[in-house]
Amino acid sequence: MDKVKVIYDAVGHTLTVWLDDPAKEAVCEETADEVVLMKDGQGRVIGFELLHYRPANAEAGLAVETVVRT
């Protein structure tokens, strides 16, 4: 099973999600919606970062739900 890495930076107000090894990052591209796409050398998206992210309920922290379908 693939691993997904989720990083919430409460100080910088960003939420970063890695879908592959961050060491494979070759280029970043910011979209018009304040989302940064991290891509590998072949141009495949391996992660994304949401800028200006604030959770709806800061007291509850960040909840991550996983759904596995086979």
Backbone as CSV, one residue per row, in Angstrom:
resi,resn,N_x,N_y,N_z,CA_x,CA_y,CA_z,C_x,C_y,C_z
1,MET,0.841,-1.182,0.000,0.000,0.000,0.000,0.885,1.245,0.000
2,ASP,0.472,2.258,-0.775,1.192,3.511,-0.816,0.977,4.284,0.471
3,LYS,1.958,5.090,0.814,1.849,5.926,2.001,1.568,7.356,1.567
4,VAL,0.746,8.045,2.335,0.446,9.449,2.119,0.916,10.186,3.365
5,LYS,1.647,11.268,3.156,2.172,12.050,4.271,1.442,13.389,4.298
6,VAL,0.839,13.729,5.440,0.100,14.975,5.598,0.792,15.811,6.666
7,ILE,1.105,17.058,6.312,1.806,17.951,7.239,0.999,19.241,7.365
8,TYR,0.606,19.567,8.588,-0.098,20.823,8.849,0.855,21.755,9.578
9,ASP,1.102,22.917,9.012,1.961,23.930,9.619,1.066,25.028,10.177
10,ALA,0.838,25.010,11.490,-0.056,25.973,12.130,0.523,27.382,12.127
11,VAL,1.836,27.497,12.096,2.473,28.821,12.088,2.440,29.416,10.679
12,GLY,2.796,28.621,9.681,2.814,29.093,8.299,1.475,29.001,7.596
13,HIS,0.497,28.376,8.256,-0.861,28.206,7.713,-0.850,27.500,6.364
14,THR,-0.188,26.349,6.324,-0.171,25.530,5.113,-0.529,24.089,5.467
15,LEU,-1.076,23.403,4.480,-1.353,21.979,4.592,-0.687,21.318,3.395
16,THR,0.266,20.443,3.669,1.016,19.784,2.611,0.677,18.305,2.609
17,VAL,0.412,17.781,1.417,0.092,16.365,1.255,1.065,15.787,0.237
18,TRP,1.838,14.792,0.669,2.781,14.091,-0.212,2.182,12.757,-0.611
19,LEU,2.125,12.496,-1.905,1.606,11.250,-2.439,2.729,10.292,-2.804
20,ASP,3.960,10.789,-2.763,5.156,10.002,-3.086,6.307,10.566,-2.255
21,ASP,7.481,10.059,-2.455,8.669,10.466,-1.707,9.001,11.931,-1.999
22,PRO,9.028,12.799,-0.984,9.357,14.206,-1.198,10.736,14.424,-1.842
23,ALA,11.637,13.478,-1.688,12.970,13.607,-2.281,12.922,13.578,-3.811
24,LYS,11.822,13.102,-4.382,11.679,13.042,-5.838,11.258,14.387,-6.442
25,GLU,10.993,15.370,-5.592,10.515,16.668,-6.085,11.552,17.332,-6.981
26,ALA,11.107,17.735,-8.170,11.994,18.407,-9.118,11.546,19.836,-9.401
27,VAL,10.246,20.080,-9.324,9.713,21.397,-9.651,8.420,21.641,-8.884
28,CYS,8.156,22.920,-8.566,6.904,23.322,-7.932,6.202,24.301,-8.855
29,GLU,4.872,24.235,-8.833,4.083,25.100,-9.699,2.885,25.603,-8.907
30,GLU,2.747,26.930,-8.789,1.610,27.487,-8.052,0.442,27.695,-9.004
31,THR,-0.743,27.274,-8.574,-1.945,27.452,-9.377,-2.599,28.773,-8.995
32,ALA,-3.645,29.133,-9.702,-4.362,30.375,-9.421,-5.138,30.305,-8.110
33,ASP,-5.388,29.106,-7.604,-6.172,28.922,-6.382,-5.313,28.802,-5.126
34,GLU,-4.089,29.333,-5.181,-3.153,29.282,-4.051,-2.874,27.858,-3.593
35,VAL,-2.700,27.003,-4.574,-2.289,25.622,-4.352,-0.966,25.436,-5.075
36,VAL,0.011,24.852,-4.397,1.304,24.573,-5.012,1.362,23.083,-5.337
37,LEU,1.658,22.769,-6.588,1.807,21.380,-7.008,3.281,21.031,-7.029
38,MET,3.673,19.952,-6.363,5.032,19.472,-6.393,5.092,18.315,-7.378
39,LYS,6.043,18.391,-8.323,6.131,17.389,-9.388,7.507,16.741,-9.403
40,ASP,7.535,15.505,-9.922,8.803,14.802,-10.069,9.436,15.173,-11.415
41,GLY,10.530,14.564,-11.748,11.251,14.854,-12.982,10.473,14.556,-14.251
42,GLN,9.467,13.693,-14.176,8.647,13.351,-15.335,7.378,14.220,-15.411
43,GLY,7.235,15.166,-14.488,6.078,16.052,-14.499,4.853,15.515,-13.788
44,ARG,4.997,14.378,-13.112,3.872,13.803,-12.357,3.739,14.506,-11.010
45,VAL,2.497,14.794,-10.628,2.236,15.421,-9.337,2.502,14.398,-8.237
46,ILE,3.393,14.748,-7.320,3.707,13.853,-6.203,3.287,14.458,-4.865
47,GLY,2.747,15.679,-4.921,2.278,16.322,-3.703,1.652,17.666,-4.015
48,PHE,0.963,18.209,-3.013,0.399,19.544,-3.168,0.372,20.232,-1.815
49,GLU,0.373,21.554,-1.863,0.357,22.346,-0.642,-0.732,23.406,-0.763
50,LEU,-1.592,23.478,0.244,-2.630,24.500,0.303,-2.083,25.673,1.098
51,LEU,-2.049,26.837,0.484,-1.576,28.037,1.155,-2.725,28.682,1.920
52,HIS,-2.419,29.363,3.003,-3.411,30.066,3.834,-4.450,29.105,4.398
53,TYR,-4.046,27.900,4.747,-4.956,26.887,5.278,-5.186,27.106,6.767
54,ARG,-6.428,27.075,7.153,-6.796,27.104,8.570,-7.917,26.089,8.769
55,PRO,-7.743,25.155,9.705,-8.800,24.163,9.930,-10.082,24.837,10.410
56,ALA,-11.217,24.237,10.087,-12.513,24.789,10.470,-12.630,24.891,11.994
57,ASN,-12.076,23.916,12.702,-12.121,23.916,14.160,-10.699,23.724,14.670
58,ALA,-10.008,24.810,14.943,-8.605,24.752,15.353,-8.416,23.981,16.657
59,GLU,-9.412,23.986,17.536,-9.298,23.286,18.815,-9.286,21.770,18.635
60,ALA,-9.958,21.282,17.611,-10.053,19.837,17.395,-8.813,19.277,16.704
61,GLY,-7.983,20.139,16.127,-6.809,19.666,15.412,-7.179,19.259,13.997
62,LEU,-6.340,18.465,13.394,-6.545,18.032,12.019,-6.946,16.565,12.016
63,ALA,-8.102,16.269,11.448,-8.576,14.892,11.352,-8.361,14.398,9.929
64,VAL,-7.842,13.192,9.788,-7.603,12.589,8.476,-8.397,11.294,8.404
65,GLU,-9.185,11.156,7.348,-9.986,9.959,7.161,-9.404,9.156,6.005
66,THR,-9.317,7.849,6.167,-8.836,6.996,5.096,-9.924,6.012,4.694
67,VAL,-10.031,5.809,3.392,-10.975,4.839,2.845,-10.196,3.952,1.881
68,VAL,-10.220,2.665,2.110,-9.495,1.717,1.261,-10.510,0.848,0.554
69,ARG,-10.448,0.881,-0.774,-11.346,0.047,-1.575,-10.493,-0.924,-2.386
70,THR,-10.891,-2.166,-2.383,-10.143,-3.163,-3.168,-10.983,-3.740,-4.273
